[in-house]
Amino acid sequence: MNFDELFGNLGQYTIEGLSKGAIFALIALGYTLVYGVLRLINFAHSEVFMVGTYAVLGTWTLLGATNSPGVGMVLLLVVAGLIGASIASGGTALVIERLAYRPLRKKNAPPLIFLITAIGASLVLMEIFGFVLAKIFGQPFGRLIIGMPTIVRSKEVVNIDIPVLGKFGITNLHIIVIVSAILMMIALDVFINRTRLGRGVRAVAQNPDTAALMGVNKERVIMLIFVVGGIMAGGAALLFSLQYSQTRFNIGFVLGLKAFTAAVLGGIGNLRGALLGGFVLGIVEVYFATLYSSNWEDVAAFIVLVVVLMFRPTGLLGESLGRARA
């Protein structure tokens, strides 16, 4: 175990973990929103994120993105990529809800059927995208790796030396990713807790029958949470595309599973818990990768989840959107 390496560069690895965890956190918000209202684990949400990454790539390709463009072009690509990813991810989430889950709700299907349908929808989307992209890029299906343009080069903007954390540098990408994730979380939190539509979401989460009697349209609320969760996944897709140089046809599977872990870790149904869970999970993964090897990243994520749930089954911050959720 490489303790000297970890503790000698603790600050640097913590920043890397926060940057990685920001992606988990934004994807986790989609799981949390849907679970908080419907008590449904939407495993197809991982593919909503995947669609967003390809929407970013498609948008950048249409705009002629190159490596290290000028400042004006960077701003255009970021804004256009965010809009494209949000529309694609939000639209995909809405289609999944309308085609896969709404018919089951009308038939009062048991929760297990919803779970199986979610897994099925996830696999269908992943396989369709893998097949189509393999044809487009002329690569073998199953080993499809697609390069992403590097529109923002990583440059150190702050260098800090703290006795406990050591000397570490914060890059422009660290700032963009972490700050953007926090701002999106704050915006979502304000939307849920301070707006009329947000009150409708909380009312349906707490008691759908009473909410209906008070004039809240349950179906519109359900559509809203899927779309908003998809937009958060679109934001995560943009940040992922800025931070990493390549993607895969099944990129959503592992990241989605880790984001679900982050949601459970923070307290599924708790928006702030999703953010905290994502950051904690990202830090833990980077620490374990440093102590052992990168092969331990996935193992570490689920070990931490099991340990936390053994002592706090409701997660770090507990549940908030439904029972006592407000």
LUMDO-429202 format. One record per atom (N, C-alpha, C): x, y, z. Coordinates in steps of 0.02 Angstrom, whole numbers, padded with zeros to 5 digits, always signed. Last residue first. Layout:
<kefis>
XYZ ...
</kefis>
This chain:
<kefis>
-01937+00902+00116 -01959+00969+00097 -01903+01018+00101 -01990+00754+00176 -01948+00785+00125 -01975+00853+00106 -02049+00668+00261 -02017+00727+00291 -01973+00763+00241 -02043+00565+00128 -02056+00566+00200 -02015+00621+00232 -01975+00638+00004 -02042+00611+00016 -02061+00616+00088 -01850+00696+00010 -01897+00720-00040 -01968+00696-00027 -01762+00640+00105 -01791+00706+00117 -01846+00726+00069 -01663+00524+00199 -01713+00536+00147 -01746+00603+00160 -01487+00543+00242 -01555+00517+00249 -01600+00538+00192 -01356+00575+00229 -01401+00630+00246 -01474+00607+00254 -01298+00446+00210 -01265+00497+00251 -01313+00552+00274 -01424+00313+00221 -01372+00353+00189 -01346+00408+00234 -01509+00234+00291 -01540+00287+00251 -01488+00330+00216 -01426+00147+00365 -01462+00122+00307 -01494+00176+00263 -01286+00156+00435 -01336+00208+00422 -01375+00189+00359 -01211+00041+00448 -01219+00083+00507 -01271+00138+00498 -01222-00017+00322 -01224-00060+00382 -01240-00019+00444 -01200+00086+00235 -01269+00062+00243 -01276+00015+00303 -01060+00098+00243 -01104+00153+00264 -01174+00128+00279 -01019-00027+00191 -01001-00008+00259 -01047+00047+00285 -01071-00024+00060 -01093-00076+00107 -01079-00055+00179 -01000+00087+00007 -01073+00086+00009 -01098+00036+00061 -00868+00043+00015 -00890+00101+00055 -00965+00102+00061 -00875-00061-00079 -00857-00075-00009 -00881-00019+00036 -00902+00007-00195 -00955-00034-00167 -00939-00057-00096 -00783+00078-00217 -00847+00113-00217 -00900+00071-00181 -00683-00020-00220 -00685+00029-00164 -00753+00061-00159 -00707-00082-00342 -00714-00120-00280 -00723-00072-00221 -00674+00019-00431 -00742-00005-00429 -00756-00043-00364 -00534+00036-00400 -00582+00091-00398 -00653+00066-00389 -00436-00058-00415 -00474-00060-00353 -00529-00007-00350 -00365-00034-00528 -00411-00091-00530 -00456-00095-00468 -00275+00063-00498 -00338+00085-00526 -00389+00029-00531 -00211+00009-00337 -00204+00020-00409 -00273+00041-00435 -00181+00066-00193 -00172+00000-00222 -00158+00006-00297 -00180+00204-00166 -00154+00156-00117 -00138+00089-00148 -00242+00258-00280 -00174+00278-00261 -00142+00227-00214 -00366+00201-00277 -00325+00191-00337 -00252+00209-00323 -00412+00252-00155 -00399+00180-00162 -00355+00165-00223 -00424+00389-00190 -00381+00368-00135 -00362+00293-00142 -00519+00384-00293 -00452+00408-00308 -00403+00387-00253 -00631+00334-00222 -00603+00298-00279 -00531+00319-00294 -00653+00435-00126 -00635+00367-00105 -00603+00328-00162 -00689+00543-00209 -00628+00546-00168 -00605+00476-00147 -00810+00494-00265 -00753+00512-00308 -00687+00514-00269 -00888+00478-00149 -00870+00420-00190 -00811+00434-00235 -00901+00611-00106 -00869+00561-00063 -00845+00501-00104 -00970+00667-00216 -00903+00691-00197 -00866+00640-00154 -01090+00591-00213 -01047+00592-00272 -00976+00613-00255 -01142+00622-00085 -01123+00553-00102 -01077+00549-00162 -01168+00759-00102 -01119+00737-00053 -01095+00666-00069 -01267+00751-00203 -01206+00789-00213 -01151+00766-00166 -01363+00673-00137 -01334+00650-00201 -01269+00685-00215 -01397+00754-00029 -01362+00692-00016 -01330+00664-00079 -01471+00850-00091 -01405+00869-00065 -01363+00808-00049 -01584+00769-00121 -01545+00802-00173 -01475+00821-00150 -01635+00616-00071 -01609+00678-00043 -01564+00711-00095 -01662+00498-00128 -01720+00540-00113 -01699+00607-00085 -01538+00411-00041 -01577+00416-00103 -01645+00449-00087 -01403+00462+00026 -01472+00457+00050 -01519+00466-00009 -01273+00448-00014 -01293+00511+00015 -01361+00510+00046 -01279+00315-00061 -01230+00333-00010 -01251+00399+00025 -01371+00322-00163 -01387+00282-00104 -01342+00301-00045 -01299+00404-00251 -01365+00424-00228 -01384+00387-00164 -01184+00326-00273 -01177+00392-00241 -01244+00416-00213 -01243+00218-00340 -01209+00207-00276 -01202+00272-00238 -01281+00287-00454 -01333+00258-00412 -01304+00244-00342 -01154+00314-00502 -01197+00369-00483 -01254+00345-00439 -01111+00185-00530 -01077+00222-00478 -01119+00282-00454 -01199+00157-00635 -01199+00115-00575 -01166+00150-00517 -01161+00255-00726 -01228+00255-00699 -01233+00214-00635 -01032+00214-00756 -01042+00278-00724 -01111+00283-00692 -01062+00090-00817 -01021+00092-00757 -01032+00158-00720 -01152+00135-00923 -01166+00078-00879 -01128+00085-00814 -01115+00239-01008 -01163+00252-00955 -01170+00197-00904 -01031+00186-01103 -01003+00230-01052 -01050+00242-00994 -01044+00101-01209 -01074+00081-01145 -01049+00124-01088 -00974+00159-01311 -01045+00149-01321 -01081+00130-01256 -00862+00282-01240 -00878+00216-01266 -00953+00209-01274 -00746+00420-01263 -00805+00389-01235 -00816+00322-01268 -00608+00530-01221 -00641+00479-01260 -00702+00452-01224 -00553+00625-01137 -00539+00630-01209 -00573+00577-01251 -00634+00719-01007 -00605+00657-01033 -00602+00659-01110 -00688+00845-00980 -00635+00818-00936 -00599+00758-00967 -00788+00874-01070 -00734+00923-01060 -00674+00891-01025 -00870+00765-01053 -00839+00775-01118 -00782+00826-01114 -00914+00786-00922 -00875+00726-00938 -00837+00736-01003 -00988+00902-00942 -00929+00905-00899 -00884+00844-00911 -01090+00848-01026 -01046+00902-01050 -00982+00905-01009 -01147+00754-00940 -01118+00732-01003 -01070+00785-01031 -01200+00834-00839 -01145+00788-00822 -01109+00765-00886 -01301+00895-00915 -01247+00936-00887 -01187+00893-00869 -01378+00780-00937 -01348+00815-00994 -01291+00861-00972 -01419+00753-00808 -01375+00704-00841 -01341+00736-00902 -01503+00864-00793 -01444+00857-00749 -01394+00807-00779 -01598+00829-00889 -01557+00890-00899 -01495+00888-00855 -01653+00716-00829 -01617+00709-00892 -01573+00770-00906 -01716+00775-00720 -01662+00727-00708 -01620+00717-00771 -01811+00848-00793 -01761+00883-00753 -01702+00838-00738 -01885+00742-00850 -01852+00791-00893 -01797+00827-00855 -01932+00677-00736 -01891+00640-00784 -01852+00689-00828 -02006+00777-00675 -01947+00752-00640 -01902+00711-00687 -02108+00801-00772 -02061+00853-00753 -01998+00824-00721 -02182+00682-00774 -02146+00704-00835 -02092+00754-00817 -02231+00694-00643 -02187+00638-00661 -02148+00654-00724 -02310+00808-00656 -02254+00808-00608 -02205+00753-00626 -02405+00763-00746 -02361+00818-00765 -02300+00821-00719 -02468+00665-00669 -02433+00646-00730 -02385+00701-00753 -02526+00740-00563 -02472+00692-00550 -02433+00675-00612 -02569+00898-00539 -02571+00848-00593 -02512+00801-00586 -02649+00954-00397 -02584+00941-00427 -02591+00885-00479 -02767+00975-00324 -02762+01002-00392 -02695+00993-00426 -02784+00912-00207 -02768+00984-00203 -02756+01015-00272 -02798+00783-00246 -02857+00817-00219 -02846+00892-00215 -02664+00756-00276 -02714+00757-00330 -02777+00793-00308 -02609+00756-00148 -02587+00807-00197 -02638+00813-00254 -02669+00643-00096 -02686+00709-00068 -02667+00764-00116 -02602+00550-00178 -02675+00554-00177 -02699+00622-00150 -02463+00566-00153 -02491+00580-00220 -02567+00587-00220 -02370+00632-00036 -02434+00596-00037 -02469+00610-00104 -02234+00665-00066 -02257+00652+00002 -02321+00612+00004 -02224+00682-00202 -02177+00637-00168 -02202+00618-00099 -02321+00778-00224 -02331+00711-00252 -02285+00661-00218 -02258+00884-00156 -02324+00861-00136 -02337+00791-00161 -02140+00903-00227 -02136+00881-00157 -02203+00855-00132 -02195+00946-00350 -02153+00886-00347 -02150+00859-00275 -02259+01063-00310 -02298+01008-00337 -02259+00942-00335 -02149+01139-00276 -02197+01120-00223 -02241+01062-00246 -02095+01156-00403 -02059+01116-00353 -02104+01095-00296 -02188+01241-00459 -02180+01173-00487 -02144+01128-00437 -02162+01353-00378 -02228+01321-00377 -02224+01250-00404 -02003+01351-00291 -02047+01368-00346 -02113+01330-00340 -01917+01310-00190 -01939+01379-00190 -01988+01397-00245 -01873+01178-00198 -01895+01203-00133 -01924+01274-00134 -01838+01151-00330 -01880+01104-00294 -01911+01136-00232 -01756+01263-00362 -01815+01246-00403 -01864+01201-00364 -01654+01251-00269 -01698+01310-00267 -01762+01295-00305 -01598+01131-00315 -01623+01136-00247 -01672+01194-00239 -01555+01168-00442 -01607+01117-00435 -01638+01120-00366 -01458+01264-00408 -01515+01283-00450 -01572+01233-00443 -01369+01184-00336 -01403+01239-00302 -01465+01260-00342 -01326+01099-00439 -01360+01071-00381 -01399+01126-00344 -01264+01190-00522 -01322+01154-00547 -01362+01123-00490 -01160+01230-00436 -01209+01279-00458 -01272+01245-00485 -01088+01109-00424 -01118+01140-00364 -01172+01190-00384 -01048+01089-00557 -01090+01039-00523 -01125+01070-00463 -00968+01203-00577 -01028+01193-00617 -01075+01143-00584 -00863+01179-00486 -00907+01237-00477 -00972+01229-00516 -00806+01062-00544 -00832+01062-00475 -00881+01119-00464 -00775+01101-00679 -00816+01043-00664 -00847+01047-00595 -00697+01219-00667 -00757+01217-00710 -00803+01161-00688 -00592+01178-00582 -00637+01233-00562 -00702+01229-00602 -00531+01077-00659 -00556+01063-00592 -00608+01115-00571 -00494+01153-00771 -00546+01101-00778 -00574+01081-00710 -00392+01234-00721 -00454+01265-00745 -00511+01214-00752 -00324+01153-00573 -00326+01171-00644 -00392+01205-00661 -00228+01170-00434 -00297+01167-00456 -00299+01193-00527 -00098+01077-00355 -00120+01126-00403 -00192+01115-00423 -00019+01063-00194 -00060+01037-00248 -00083+01094-00293 +00075+01009-00058 +00072+01055-00114 +00029+01025-00169 -00019+00955+00089 +00039+00958+00045 +00030+01010-00009 -00114+00945+00187 -00131+00920+00120 -00072+00920+00072 -00051+00998+00300 -00082+00932+00303 -00092+00902+00233 +00005+01127+00252 +00043+01075+00288 +00013+01005+00286 -00022+01176+00085 -00052+01172+00152 -00017+01115+00189 -00004+01268-00051 +00038+01226-00008 +00010+01230+00063 -00066+01282-00217 -00076+01291-00145 -00030+01244-00107 -00092+01366-00363 -00047+01318-00331 -00048+01333-00256 -00203+01384-00497 -00189+01398-00427 -00143+01345-00400 -00204+01342-00627 -00218+01413-00615 -00204+01433-00543 -00144+01233-00748 -00144+01248-00677 -00154+01324-00667 -00248+01175-00877 -00193+01219-00857 -00199+01236-00783 -00307+01072-01001 -00299+01077-00929 -00237+01119-00913 -00396+01143-01137 -00334+01112-01112 -00329+01123-01036 -00544+01115-01208 -00515+01154-01153 -00454+01116-01127 -00571+01029-01310 -00583+01100-01323 -00556+01144-01268 -00527+00895-01380 -00505+00928-01318 -00513+01003-01328 -00652+00786-01448 -00607+00844-01455 -00589+00875-01387 -00645+00612-01412 -00680+00676-01402 -00631+00733-01414 -00653+00452-01493 -00616+00509-01467 -00658+00572-01462 -00726+00303-01446 -00733+00362-01488 -00696+00420-01455 -00725+00131-01460 -00698+00187-01422 -00697+00248-01468 -00792-00026-01458 -00800+00040-01487 -00776+00094-01440 -00798-00158-01441 -00733-00126-01426 -00733-00054-01453 -00928-00184-01473 -00903-00211-01410 -00836-00182-01391 -00901-00190-01646 -00950-00183-01593 -00923-00217-01530 -00760-00115-01721 -00793-00177-01699 -00841-00163-01642 -00798+00033-01820 -00759-00003-01770 -00797-00065-01748 -00856+00132-01902 -00820+00076-01931 -00776+00038-01883 -00937+00232-01859 -00865+00242-01850 -00823+00184-01877 -01065+00182-01895 -01044+00250-01914 -00968+00257-01913 -01069+00054-01841 -01077+00063-01913 -01050+00131-01935 -01055+00085-01706 -01005+00041-01737 -01009+00047-01813 -01171+00159-01685 -01106+00193-01684 -01051+00151-01714 -01269+00056-01694 -01269+00113-01741 -01201+00147-01744 -01229-00029-01587 -01235-00054-01656 -01230+00003-01706 -01235+00056-01475 -01173+00021-01492 -01174-00002-01564 -01369+00096-01476 -01317+00145-01487 -01251+00112-01507 -01427-00030-01449 -01444+00008-01510 -01390+00058-01526 -01372-00062-01324 -01358-00104-01382 -01373-00068-01448 -01423+00041-01243 -01351+00031-01248 -01333-00009-01311 -01563+00024-01255 -01530+00086-01277 -01455+00076-01289 -01574-00106-01198 -01596-00092-01267 -01562-00030-01294 -01528-00088-01067 -01492-00133-01113 -01510-00119-01185 -01627+00001-01017 -01556+00018-01016 -01517-00023-01067 -01743-00074-01029 -01736-00012-01068 -01663+00009-01072 -01712-00177-00935 -01722-00192-01006 -01713-00131-01050 -01710-00104-00817 -01649-00138-00838 -01653-00154-00913 -01845-00062-00816 -01790-00013-00815 -01725-00044-00840 -01912-00185-00809 -01920-00142-00868 -01864-00091-00873 -01874-00226-00682 -01854-00266-00739 -01859-00224-00803 -01937-00124-00607 -01865-00133-00603 -01839-00172-00664 -02073-00145-00637 -02041-00081-00654 -01965-00088-00656 -02086-00271-00580 -02095-00263-00652 -02064-00197-00676 -02072-00243-00445 -02022-00285-00478 -02026-00278-00554 -02187-00168-00409 -02121-00135-00415 -02070-00176-00452 -02329-00218-00515 -02290-00220-00453 -02220-00189-00464 -02440-00107-00606 -02390-00161-00605 -02351-00160-00540 -02555-00035-00642 -02538-00047-00571 -02490-00107-00564 -02575+00003-00769 -02596-00065-00753 -02580-00084-00680 -02520+00128-00768 -02591+00122-00783 -02619+00053-00764 -02387+00096-00748 -02424+00130-00695 -02499+00123-00705 -02355+00040-00871 -02353-00003-00812 -02391+00029-00754 -02364+00150-00957 -02411+00094-00965 -02413+00048-00904 -02254+00229-00900 -02324+00251-00895 -02373+00194-00906 -02132+00163-00930 -02158+00163-00862 -02232+00183-00858 -02104+00164-01071 -02088+00106-01030 -02126+00105-00963 -02150+00282-01134 -02157+00217-01168 -02148+00157-01121 -02130+00389-01043 -02194+00381-01078 -02203+00311-01106 -01997+00368-00998 -02053+00370-00950 -02119+00357-00985 -01926+00374-01118 -01924+00313-01077 -01983+00311-01029 -01955+00506-01155 -01978+00451-01197 -01978+00385-01158 -01888+00575-01052 -01961+00582-01059 -01989+00524-01101 -01755+00540-01077 -01786+00522-01013 -01862+00524-01018 -01740+00600-01203 -01734+00527-01195 -01767+00503-01131 -01754+00736-01170 -01801+00704-01215 -01800+00628-01209 -01642+00753-01086 -01709+00765-01060 -01762+00732-01104 -01540+00722-01180 -01549+00682-01119 -01618+00690-01090 -01562+00820-01281 -01559+00749-01297 -01572+00705-01236 -01561+00941-01209 -01619+00923-01249 -01620+00848-01262 -01433+00933-01150 -01493+00939-01108 -01556+00919-01146 -01349+00927-01262 -01351+00871-01215 -01414+00873-01172 -01375+01053-01321 -01387+00991-01358 -01393+00931-01312 -01337+01141-01218 -01406+01142-01244 -01422+01076-01279 -01202+01105-01204 -01248+01100-01147 -01320+01098-01170 -01152+01135-01332 -01149+01067-01306 -01197+01055-01249 -01172+01273-01335 -01208+01230-01383 -01209+01157-01359 -01085+01311-01231 -01156+01327-01228 -01196+01282-01274 -00962+01257-01281 -00988+01239-01214 -01063+01251-01210 -00949+01319-01406 -00953+01246-01401 -00981+01223-01335 -00942+01455-01368 -00995+01431-01413 -01004+01356-01406 -00825+01454-01291 -00889+01473-01261 -00947+01448-01302 -00733+01416-01391 -00743+01374-01332 -00810+01389-01299 -00739+01524-01477 -00763+01459-01501 -00776+01412-01442 -00681+01622-01395 -00749+01630-01420 -00779+01564-01443 -00551+01568-01376 -00596+01578-01320 -00669+01584-01343 -00508+01441-01502 -00505+01506-01469 -00557+01514-01416 -00473+01263-01470 -00498+01320-01510 -00490+01386-01470 -00409+01130-01439 -00385+01196-01417 -00408+01253-01461 -00460+01034-01577 -00423+01036-01515 -00398+01107-01501 -00619+01086-01647 -00550+01062-01653 -00518+01064-01584 -00784+01075-01711 -00739+01081-01654 -00671+01051-01669 -00891+01100-01802 -00821+01097-01825 -00771+01106-01769 -01020+01088-01767 -00991+01156-01763 -00918+01158-01782 -01038+00952-01778 -01074+00996-01824 -01045+01067-01825 -00958+00912-01668 -00940+00893-01737 -00973+00938-01788 -01031+00962-01561 -00964+00987-01573 -00941+00971-01644 -01147+00883-01575 -01151+00956-01578 -01083+00986-01595 -01095+00754-01556 -01127+00772-01618 -01131+00847-01628 -01047+00764-01423 -01001+00748-01478 -01031+00769-01545 -01169+00790-01357 -01114+00838-01353 -01066+00827-01412 -01234+00672-01388 -01263+00735-01411 -01211+00790-01409 -01156+00582-01322 -01155+00581-01395 -01188+00642-01425 -01190+00617-01191 -01120+00622-01213 -01115+00622-01290 -01329+00592-01188 -01303+00660-01181 -01232+00667-01205 -01332+00454-01193 -01359+00492-01250 -01333+00563-01248 -01278+00429-01064 -01242+00408-01125 -01266+00447-01186 -01382+00475-00982 -01317+00509-00981 -01278+00492-01045 -01474+00378-01017 -01491+00448-01028 -01428+00490-01029 -01412+00267-00968 -01411+00276-01041 -01436+00346-01060 -01440+00284-00834 -01370+00281-00855 -01364+00292-00930 -01576+00270-00825 -01548+00338-00821 -01475+00340-00841 -01620+00143-00816 -01610+00169-00884 -01580+00239-00883 -01648+00124-00684 -01582+00104-00707 -01569+00126-00779 -01732+00200-00576 -01731+00205-00649 -01662+00188-00676 -01818+00139-00452 -01747+00144-00470 -01743+00143-00546 -01953+00223-00379 -01930+00183-00435 -01856+00194-00446 -02034+00306-00305 -02006+00246-00273 -01983+00196-00325 -02074+00424-00363 -02108+00362-00384 -02086+00300-00347 -02002+00527-00296 -02072+00536-00314 -02107+00469-00326 -01873+00480-00268 -01908+00520-00218 -01982+00527-00232 -01835+00420-00387 -01850+00378-00329 -01890+00417-00278 -01817+00533-00468 -01867+00483-00487 -01885+00440-00426 -01716+00603-00396 -01780+00634-00412 -01834+00582-00425 -01610+00508-00391 -01641+00532-00329 -01710+00563-00342 -01572+00490-00523 -01596+00433-00484 -01636+00457-00424 -01531+00623-00549 -01586+00593-00586 -01615+00533-00551 -01422+00640-00465 -01482+00680-00454 -01542+00652-00491 -01320+00562-00517 -01357+00536-00459 -01421+00576-00446 -01263+00647-00610 -01302+00589-00634 -01347+00563-00578 -01201+00734-00520 -01252+00760-00566 -01294+00703-00594 -01112+00647-00452 -01164+00683-00416 -01220+00706-00462 -01020+00601-00548 -01065+00554-00514 -01125+00590-00483 -00959+00724-00574 -00995+00689-00627 -01044+00640-00597 -00898+00749-00451 -00948+00796-00476 -00990+00765-00531 -00799+00654-00434 -00863+00644-00400 -00917+00692-00423 -00694+00710-00506 -00725+00648-00529 -00794+00639-00498 -00668+00819-00424 -00684+00830-00494 -00718+00768-00524 -00639+00755-00304 -00697+00800-00307 -00718+00812-00380 -00521+00687-00341 -00580+00650-00321 -00643+00692-00324 -00434+00792-00366 -00451+00746-00421 -00514+00707-00405 -00429+00845-00237 -00457+00885-00291 -00477+00841-00350 -00366+00736-00174 -00432+00757-00152 -00466+00799-00206 -00243+00732-00235 -00289+00676-00246 -00360+00693-00224 -00190+00853-00187 -00199+00843-00259 -00248+00787-00273 -00188+00832-00047 -00228+00885-00076 -00242+00874-00150 -00097+00725-00033 -00167+00716-00014 -00212+00770-00045 +00033+00683-00060 -00003+00723-00110 -00079+00721-00097 +00075+00609+00047 +00120+00661+00023 +00086+00708-00027 -00024+00516+00061 -00021+00570+00111 +00027+00625+00091 +00004+00436-00057 -00061+00466-00043 -00056+00526+00003 +00140+00399-00046 +00116+00435-00105 +00051+00471-00091 +00137+00331+00076 +00180+00390+00068 +00157+00432+00008 +00055+00221+00053 +00031+00274+00097 +00072+00338+00089 +00029+00108-00044 +00071+00166-00055 +00046+00226-00013 +00042-00060+00000 +00000+00000+00000 +00044+00063+00000 
</kefis>
